[in-house]
Amino acid sequence: MNFLSNKSYIAWYFVIPVVFIHLFVIGIPSILSLALCLTDWSGLGKINYVGFENFIELFDDRYFKKAIFHNILWTIIFLTVPVCIALMCAYLLTGIKRGQMFYRLAFFFPYMLASVVNCQIWKYLFHPIHGLGGFFESIGIEALASSPFTTKETSLYAAAFVDGWHFWGFLVVIYLTGMYQVDNHLYEAADIEGASKFQKFRYITLPMIRPIFIFSLMIIIIWSVPVFDYVYILTGGGPAYSSEVVANYLYTHAFVRFNVGYASAVGTLMFIYVIFIVGIFGLLRKLGWEI
Amino acid sequence: MLVSNFRRKEAIPNHFILILFALLAVLPILVLFFNSIKPFSEFGLNPLGPPSEIRLQNFPDAWIAGEYTKIFFNSAKLVFGSVILCLAVSSLAGFSLAKLNPKGSAVIAIYLLVGISIPAQLYILPLFLLWKELSLLNTHIGLIIIYSALNAPFATFLIRSYMIRLPDELFDAAKLDGANTFQIFFRIALPLSWPVILTAGLIIGLAVWNEFLFALTFITDPNFKPMATILFSFQARFENNYALQSAAAIMMVAPVAILFMLFQRRFISGLTSGGLKE
């Protein structure tokens, strides 16, 4: 485009507002946080430089280690269960003609709802008296007879379940978009060879949607880092830290105890991890992986 | 004929599995809806099924108990304020990145891309302290600025990807007629891009309406809280009154459901555009 090449500074006027507002809200506070993680500031009074003490303390903190472990579990759960279900549903959807739109809307609708609403729905459904507790007991699933959100062994999985229930329809839609771009001739050729449904999925669909598939794995890994709403609303990280995640841990230190330095150190680690993951995927792309 | 018969038979097991998952997605929301129109006295006997008697009075009850006239207005202010501010800054930037390509614009694009990946937890505490200094805590304008910044990178890229496909000849012709860059933006680029502006607006509005973390942190005065955090405290306040709770939740779902019915394709394509590359 060259209709403005003689006055290119005008082009900059157009981007200044977005850069300004983004720097103001996200850029500068992020840099502040990266600096404050080396201090012991409590939000008031003098700021003392303490070097890497916050990080040393963090790696000694067993609740933080627990939270990290829970985030890893969360990531693994999301990389498997919703991905498998969504792949299957998207593949089945390509095999039908009628009701396509209905299924798509039904799967996607929970993704549109607020976390508070979704949590309320499932808190009620898992309620031991009003909800499905009695039903689960009568079919022999004792574990769900009491609310899984208040049981130590299940609280993390129950929160992940609700978040996954809300999220998987999103995956169906992006996989479906990828699957529609697959050349129909490939399937016809496979039909002639007598390939089974699963073989067609394994050897045609999955390789053909690989870019979208890999991309979905990347966003799941990145989005599993700041997980907050579902844990905070459903369990508050409890009981007894059994569902504590890093974001909730940071929130407590930041806004309940006002450990600015310590909370910034947690935030910094989250940031480094996310950049690391994005970097790895970027590197893989550079190395010629088609993602 | 033979082929289509075969296909139809093959489709039946597909439908069977798909219906199971569709029910898993929809039934919980249906239970919430049933509960919102169920008399409180019926919950003991019939906690999950459709109500035997429809009681619409739950909605006015919840509306009054939660002072929803005020709360609804708070949320509406946040949604419209954020949509307008965010669209204003993003469409300008999207136009520049799509058609003007200033020298070094790649830096801006990379900055915004990194901005999308930064977890909110990194900056939320310094932002909170900054907002405290600027007396922006417990104000709607403070939250509108935050929401606009949060959604701006997404909106900028969405708008850019649309404007980049507008034919260059249009702009060249306007240039020859003596229009300056701002006139070209307002008279040509913006009107031609209304579909993407609408999509971006819907997605920003939805994100603001549903947002929880920043609303929880930056607005603690109940008079200024939006729907999401009010519903959260409502759940604690009326812990056992499921009729009232469900009615309040449905009031938050209803606008989303209506807009989703009207603009399904825009919502779906807009929300998944981040996951799909050109």
HADDOCK unambig.tbl for C-alpha pairs under 7 A between the chains (distance, minus, plus):
assign (segid A and resid 1 and name CA) (segid B and resid 99 and name CA) 6.24 0.50 0.50
assign (segid A and resid 1 and name CA) (segid B and resid 100 and name CA) 6.53 0.50 0.50
assign (segid A and resid 3 and name CA) (segid B and resid 172 and name CA) 6.19 0.50 0.50
assign (segid A and resid 3 and name CA) (segid B and resid 175 and name CA) 6.88 0.50 0.50
assign (segid A and resid 4 and name CA) (segid B and resid 100 and name CA) 6.79 0.50 0.50
assign (segid A and resid 8 and name CA) (segid B and resid 102 and name CA) 5.82 0.50 0.50
assign (segid A and resid 11 and name CA) (segid B and resid 96 and name CA) 5.72 0.50 0.50
assign (segid A and resid 11 and name CA) (segid B and resid 100 and name CA) 5.75 0.50 0.50
assign (segid A and resid 11 and name CA) (segid B and resid 102 and name CA) 5.48 0.50 0.50
assign (segid A and resid 12 and name CA) (segid B and resid 102 and name CA) 6.39 0.50 0.50
assign (segid A and resid 14 and name CA) (segid B and resid 92 and name CA) 4.98 0.50 0.50
assign (segid A and resid 14 and name CA) (segid B and resid 93 and name CA) 5.26 0.50 0.50
assign (segid A and resid 14 and name CA) (segid B and resid 96 and name CA) 5.89 0.50 0.50
assign (segid A and resid 15 and name CA) (segid B and resid 92 and name CA) 6.46 0.50 0.50
assign (segid A and resid 15 and name CA) (segid B and resid 93 and name CA) 4.38 0.50 0.50
assign (segid A and resid 15 and name CA) (segid B and resid 96 and name CA) 6.64 0.50 0.50
assign (segid A and resid 17 and name CA) (segid B and resid 89 and name CA) 5.58 0.50 0.50
assign (segid A and resid 18 and name CA) (segid B and resid 89 and name CA) 5.16 0.50 0.50
assign (segid A and resid 18 and name CA) (segid B and resid 90 and name CA) 6.30 0.50 0.50
assign (segid A and resid 18 and name CA) (segid B and resid 93 and name CA) 6.55 0.50 0.50
assign (segid A and resid 18 and name CA) (segid B and resid 152 and name CA) 6.87 0.50 0.50
assign (segid A and resid 21 and name CA) (segid B and resid 149 and name CA) 5.74 0.50 0.50
assign (segid A and resid 22 and name CA) (segid B and resid 149 and name CA) 4.95 0.50 0.50
assign (segid A and resid 25 and name CA) (segid B and resid 127 and name CA) 6.60 0.50 0.50
assign (segid A and resid 25 and name CA) (segid B and resid 146 and name CA) 6.08 0.50 0.50
assign (segid A and resid 25 and name CA) (segid B and resid 149 and name CA) 6.38 0.50 0.50
assign (segid A and resid 26 and name CA) (segid B and resid 123 and name CA) 6.27 0.50 0.50
assign (segid A and resid 29 and name CA) (segid B and resid 123 and name CA) 4.99 0.50 0.50
assign (segid A and resid 29 and name CA) (segid B and resid 126 and name CA) 5.15 0.50 0.50
assign (segid A and resid 29 and name CA) (segid B and resid 127 and name CA) 5.45 0.50 0.50
assign (segid A and resid 30 and name CA) (segid B and resid 122 and name CA) 5.88 0.50 0.50
assign (segid A and resid 30 and name CA) (segid B and resid 123 and name CA) 4.53 0.50 0.50
assign (segid A and resid 32 and name CA) (segid B and resid 126 and name CA) 6.56 0.50 0.50
assign (segid A and resid 33 and name CA) (segid B and resid 122 and name CA) 6.42 0.50 0.50
assign (segid A and resid 33 and name CA) (segid B and resid 123 and name CA) 6.13 0.50 0.50
assign (segid A and resid 33 and name CA) (segid B and resid 126 and name CA) 6.26 0.50 0.50
assign (segid A and resid 89 and name CA) (segid B and resid 18 and name CA) 6.46 0.50 0.50
assign (segid A and resid 92 and name CA) (segid B and resid 14 and name CA) 5.52 0.50 0.50
assign (segid A and resid 95 and name CA) (segid B and resid 11 and name CA) 6.45 0.50 0.50
assign (segid A and resid 96 and name CA) (segid B and resid 11 and name CA) 5.58 0.50 0.50
assign (segid A and resid 103 and name CA) (segid B and resid 22 and name CA) 6.29 0.50 0.50
assign (segid A and resid 106 and name CA) (segid B and resid 22 and name CA) 5.68 0.50 0.50
assign (segid A and resid 106 and name CA) (segid B and resid 25 and name CA) 6.42 0.50 0.50
assign (segid A and resid 106 and name CA) (segid B and resid 26 and name CA) 6.22 0.50 0.50
assign (segid A and resid 107 and name CA) (segid B and resid 22 and name CA) 5.96 0.50 0.50
assign (segid A and resid 107 and name CA) (segid B and resid 25 and name CA) 5.88 0.50 0.50
assign (segid A and resid 110 and name CA) (segid B and resid 25 and name CA) 6.72 0.50 0.50
assign (segid A and resid 113 and name CA) (segid B and resid 253 and name CA) 6.71 0.50 0.50
assign (segid A and resid 114 and name CA) (segid B and resid 210 and name CA) 4.54 0.50 0.50
assign (segid A and resid 116 and name CA) (segid B and resid 228 and name CA) 6.38 0.50 0.50
assign (segid A and resid 116 and name CA) (segid B and resid 232 and name CA) 6.31 0.50 0.50
assign (segid A and resid 117 and name CA) (segid B and resid 249 and name CA) 5.89 0.50 0.50
assign (segid A and resid 121 and name CA) (segid B and resid 28 and name CA) 6.53 0.50 0.50
assign (segid A and resid 121 and name CA) (segid B and resid 32 and name CA) 6.29 0.50 0.50
assign (segid A and resid 130 and name CA) (segid B and resid 47 and name CA) 5.41 0.50 0.50
assign (segid A and resid 131 and name CA) (segid B and resid 47 and name CA) 6.66 0.50 0.50
assign (segid A and resid 131 and name CA) (segid B and resid 48 and name CA) 6.98 0.50 0.50
assign (segid A and resid 174 and name CA) (segid B and resid 272 and name CA) 6.39 0.50 0.50
assign (segid A and resid 174 and name CA) (segid B and resid 275 and name CA) 6.81 0.50 0.50
assign (segid A and resid 212 and name CA) (segid B and resid 276 and name CA) 6.85 0.50 0.50
assign (segid A and resid 215 and name CA) (segid B and resid 275 and name CA) 6.95 0.50 0.50
assign (segid A and resid 216 and name CA) (segid B and resid 275 and name CA) 6.82 0.50 0.50
assign (segid A and resid 226 and name CA) (segid B and resid 119 and name CA) 5.86 0.50 0.50
assign (segid A and resid 226 and name CA) (segid B and resid 121 and name CA) 6.95 0.50 0.50
assign (segid A and resid 229 and name CA) (segid B and resid 212 and name CA) 6.93 0.50 0.50
assign (segid A and resid 229 and name CA) (segid B and resid 213 and name CA) 6.87 0.50 0.50
assign (segid A and resid 247 and name CA) (segid B and resid 121 and name CA) 6.61 0.50 0.50
assign (segid A and resid 254 and name CA) (segid B and resid 125 and name CA) 6.43 0.50 0.50
assign (segid A and resid 264 and name CA) (segid B and resid 122 and name CA) 6.59 0.50 0.50
assign (segid A and resid 267 and name CA) (segid B and resid 121 and name CA) 5.53 0.50 0.50
assign (segid A and resid 267 and name CA) (segid B and resid 122 and name CA) 4.15 0.50 0.50
assign (segid A and resid 268 and name CA) (segid B and resid 122 and name CA) 6.10 0.50 0.50
assign (segid A and resid 271 and name CA) (segid B and resid 118 and name CA) 6.11 0.50 0.50
assign (segid A and resid 271 and name CA) (segid B and resid 119 and name CA) 6.34 0.50 0.50
assign (segid A and resid 271 and name CA) (segid B and resid 122 and name CA) 6.65 0.50 0.50
